[in-house]
């Protein structure tokens, strides 16, 4: 299984209306999220979230698709060109 590391930048324009749905999606993909930072902008009624992810292209595409389908959510993602496979990960931990 080939994985990639990337970042997803999310701007939420109607935080109060969709926060439950958004957090439910994020929780369901918790296994690929390795870092999360959220910054509320109360002055403008926005919330800005950055996610660092490690997963297959399909998994990363699925989470961005679900998040992007929420009304008032704008996002961009960028993935590294470096591909990580399970063999590389197991070699680093000493497992074979």
Beta strands, then each sheet from edge to edge (+ up, - down):
strand 1: 2-12
strand 2: 33-41
strand 3: 46-55
strand 4: 73-79
strand 5: 84-85
sheet 1: 2+ 3- 1+ 4-
sheet 2: 2+ 3- 1+ 5-
end
